[in-house]
Amino acid sequence: MFKGHGGNIKQVINQGNNGILDFSASINPLGYPEKVRKVIWENFDDILHYPDIDCNGLRKTISQIIGHPEDEIIVGNGSTELFYLIPRALRPAKGIIFQPTFSEFAEALKSCHAEVINHVLHEKDRFCFKYSKGDFHDKQGEMVFFCNPNNPTGQLVEKAVILNMVRQHPDIIFVVDEAFMDFVDTPERHSVINDVSTMHNLIVVRSLTKFYGFPGLRVGYLVAHLDLVTKLMNYKEPWSVNTLAQYAAMVAMEDREFILRSREFMFYERLHLFNELSNIHGLLPYKPTVNYIFIKINSDGMTSSLLREQLLEQGIAIRDCSNFTGLNDKYFRVAVRTREENLRLIDAIKSIIEQGTNTFRLAVNSRQ
């Protein structure tokens, strides 16, 4: 199960690969704020009691930071729990997804027996989304899952485009995944989180584990109009967010020094990694907007799965993107990590690509 996701290091280790440097999961390379360790240690004995069923403390923190009332916020066991909650509560007959994107959108719709309508974006457009009214009316979708910035391509859509799309289709529920928005340099140009109060058909979902570096704790939240929140809460499981995750999220979101340091680090490091990847013959990296880089292999004789396997032999894991709808075995994704780790990745990819190219040339020459 779940073989298609990045970050499944347990599975890799079980296959005999120890000491893996993980570029498959896009998590803040600076780790978690030190205050997270401190608050968990200080409140560890609270595991003797049930967690706050309504996540009141965390919802209050989120409310103060994003400027929305607490009753417009639902906290979940990671953003994925919320993606499954939404169609379970709202029961769409059909859902539209713009591919390639996060696979759990389709799985969430299927789990509620909704028909999944895939609108596949094109490589010739660099997988950029372009709004077309016909994509919605002709296919009669009742719910749209939309990832911004998109995973795995990293493409960003302007806020005005999303809001126009939502307004044009008041009978469709739009679920906008902003899991990686904290890494974006200009979130105010792209995020629609500040607009949910006035839009009855918009839900924004955020992850707190990627930017704040604790995916093992599982915590995320959604923001929506009160009418939608009321419907969703009728289907929400109780006690799904544990006590320590709630404490961790509260102190992390209030750690301004960590937030600023992480954004500054990512701005320079992703540019450095992008430039290094661009200099490798046979690779075409897409200019990054967040903490991962989407890459096409232009080298004959090399595929994403082959590259993944050969990198694993050197103790490095990447995200093979061949199982994304709309992609093939020429695409992969790497997270942005520390300078030393990124250089190790670059050296490994260079040697593999160059060796593969030379082998391919020898094979072609031998047939001539």
N, C-alpha and C positions, 0 to 999 in steps of 0.2 A: 504493500500500500504506500501511497504518497511518494513514489519513486521520482515523480516529475519535479519536485521542488529542490531549490538550492538549500544548502546548510544542513543536509542530512549526514553529518559527520559520523554519527554513531554507526550508520550503515556502512560507510566507507571503512571505518576502523574495523568493523566486524568482518570485512572482506580481506583483512590483513594489512591495511595501510595505517600505520601509526604515525603520530607526529605530523598530521596534515596541516598545511597552511591553507586556510579556507577562503578562496575568492568567490565561492559560489553563493554565499549569503551576503546580502548587502546591509551590513550592520556598521554602525559608527566605529571606525577603527580605534578611536580613543577609549572605547569601552564605556562603562557607565560612570556617572558622577560619584566621587568618593562619598558624598553624602548618602547615597543609596545603601552602601555597605553599613554605614553608621546607623541609619534609621532602622534597618532590618535587625541589626544586632541589638539595639536598644529595645526593640519591641518584639523580639523573638518569642517571648512567652505568651504573646497574644494568640499564638496558634492553638492555645488551649481552649479558645472560644471561637464561636462562629464569626465569620467576617461580617462587616456592615453590609446587610443585604441590599441596600439602596446605594452604596458607595457615596454616601452623603459628603464626606470630607473631600474625596477626590472630585466629585461633581462641582463642589464649591470652588475648588482650586481651578478647575478647567473653566468654570463660569467667569471667574475673575480675570483669567488670562485672555480668553477669547472674546469676552464681552457679551455673552449670551446668558439668559436666565437658566438656572439649574434645571428647571423642568423641561427644557428643550434638549437635554443631554442624557444619553444612555451610555453607561460604561460596560464593556464586555471583556470576555476572556480572549484578548487579542481582537484585531479587526475582523478576522475570519469568522468568529462566532457571530458577529453582527451581520456579515454578508449572508449567512444562512438564516438568521432571524428575519431579515427583511422580507424575502419572498414567502417564508413560512407564515408570516403574519398578514401580508397583503394579498397573497394568492393570485399572482398574475398568471394568465393562461399562456402568455408568450413573453419572452424577454429578449431584448436585442443586446448584442455584445460586439464591440469593435475590436477585431483581432489583428495582430497577435496581442494578447494581454494576459493578466493573471488568471490561471486556470480555475481557481475556486469560484469565480463568478458563474461559470457554466455549471459547475457541480452544485452550487447553491440553488440554482434554478431547477436543475434536474431532480434534486432531492424533494422538491415540492411538485414534481410532475409537470413543470412548465416547459413548453417548447422553447428550445434555444435557437435563435436566429442569429447566425454569425455574419457580420459585415466585415469582410476581409480587406484591410488596407493594403496598398500596393507598394512594392519596393521602388518602383519608378518615382513615387512621391515621397520616398524615404519614410514610408509608413506614417506620414503625417495625416491627421484627421482634418477633413474638410466637411463642413456642415452642408447637408443636402436634405431638404424637407421630405423628399421621396423615400429616404431611408427609413422613415418612421411611418408615414401614412400607408404606403404600399404594402407594408408587412404587418401592420396592425399590432405592433408590440405594445404591451401595457407597462413594461418596465425596461429601463436601460441601465446597464452597468457601464460606467465610464471611468477609466483610470487616468489621473492627471497629477503628476507626471506619470507617463505610462511605463509599466513594467512588462517586457524587458527593454523596450526601445529607448526609453528616456525622453520621448517626445513630449513637449509641453503645449498646452492649448491656452490661448488667452481667455481671461475671465469673461470678457464681453461676448465671446463666441459661445461659451457654455451658457451664460445667462440668456442670450437670445434664443438658443435652442430650447431651453427649459420653458421660456415664455411662449414659444411657438406651439408647444404641445402640452397644454395644461392637463390633459387626461392621461399623460404618461408620467410615471414616477421615475425620476432620474436619481440614481445612486452614484455619487462621485467619490471615488477612492482617492484620497489625498495622503496616502500612507507615507510618501516620501517628500511631501511638501516642505517639511522642516529643513530639508537640505537645499532648497531652491534659493537662489540669490535674491530674486524679486518676487516673493510669494504674493504680495499685494496685487500684482499684475495677473495672477493666475488662479489664486484660491477663490472659491465662492462660499467659503464658510460663513462670511459675514452677511450673506443674503438669504439664509434659510428662514429667518423669522417672517419674511414677507412673501415666501413662495411655498405654497401648499404641496408642491410636487417635487421638492428637492431634499435629498438626504446626503449629508457629507460624512464620510467615515475617515477617521484618522487612526494611525498606529502610534503607540508610545514606546514601542520596544526597539524600533530600528534606530531612530535618532539618539535615544537615550541608552542604547546598548545593553538591554537585558531581555532578549527574546525568550529566554527560558522562563520568565515570569508571566508572560502572556497578559497584556493589557492594552486596550484600545477604546475608542469612544466614537459615538456618532452624534451629530447635531441635526435637528430637523424641527419643523413647525410643531407646535404643541399638539395639534390634531393627529399628526403622524406618530409622534412619540407615544401618545395615549394608546393608539392601536397596536404599536409594536410591543409596549409593555404588557399587554394581555397575553403575549406569547413568550415573554422573556423568562428563561430559567432563573430561579433564585440562587443566590450564593455562588455565582459562576466566577467571580473575581476574588481571589484569596486575599487575606489580610495583608501579607507582606508585599504583594503586588500593588495594592492600594497605597501603602506607605511609600513605596519606592517611586511610584508615579508622581505623588504629590511633591516630594522633595526635588525630584529631577526637573519637573516643569518650572519650579521656582528658582532653579540654579542658573541665573543669568550669565555668570562667568563661564560656566561649562557650555552654554548655548553659543555664546559669542566665539569662544575658542574653537568649538567644533566647526562652526560655519567658516571661520577664517582658515582653519586647517584644510577643510575640504575644498575651498575655492582654489587654493594653490596646488594641492596634491592631485586633484583630478585633472587639472590642466597639464601638470607634469606627466602624469601617466598617459594621458591622451596623446601628447606630443611624442612620447617614446613609442607608443603603439603605432602611431602614424608613420614612424620611420622604419617599421618592419615591412619589408617587401612581401606582398601577398596578403596583407591585412588592410581592411578598410573600417576603421573605427568611426562610429557616429559621435559627433561632438556632444559631450556629456552635459547634463543639466543638474544631475543629482550625484549620488555616491556610488554609481556603477556606470560601466561603459558597455555599450552594445556594439558588437564587432562582426563584420562579415569577412569570411575567408575567401580571398580571390586566388588562392594558390591551387593549381591542379594537383590532384593526388592527396589532398589533405581535407579531412572533414572535421566537424565539431566533435563527433564522438571519438574519432581517432586521436585528436588533439587532447581531449579530456583524458583518455586512457594513458597516453604517453606522459602527460603532466602528472597524473597520479603516481606514476612510477618514480617521479622526482619529488613526491610529497606535496603536490599542489593540486587543489580542487578548483575547477571552474564550473560555470553553469552552461551545459550543453543545451542550446535552445531549439534543437531539432524537433522536440515534441510540442512546441507551441503551434497552435492553429495559424496557418498562413506563413510559417517559416519552414526551412529545410535544414539539411545537415551542413550548411555553410555558415551558420550563425551561432555565436556564443556570447556570454555576458560575464564580465569580471567586476567584482567590487573594487572600490578604491580603498587601499589599506595604507600602512605607513610607508615612508620613502624606502626604507631598507627592504621591506617585503615586496613592494612594487618593483623594485629593481631586480629582485630574485625572480619574480614572474616574467619580467621582460627578457632576462637572460635565458630562461628556460624556453619561452616561446620562440625566441630567435633561433636557438639551436635546433629545435624540432622542425620549425617551418623551413629553415635552410636545408636541413638534412632531407626532409621530405621532398623539397623541390629538386634537389640534386638526384635523388633516387628516381623521381619521375622522369627527369631528363634522360638519365641513363637507360631507363626502360624504353622510352620513345626511340632513342638512338639505336638501341639493339634491334628494334623491329624494322628499322629502315634499311 
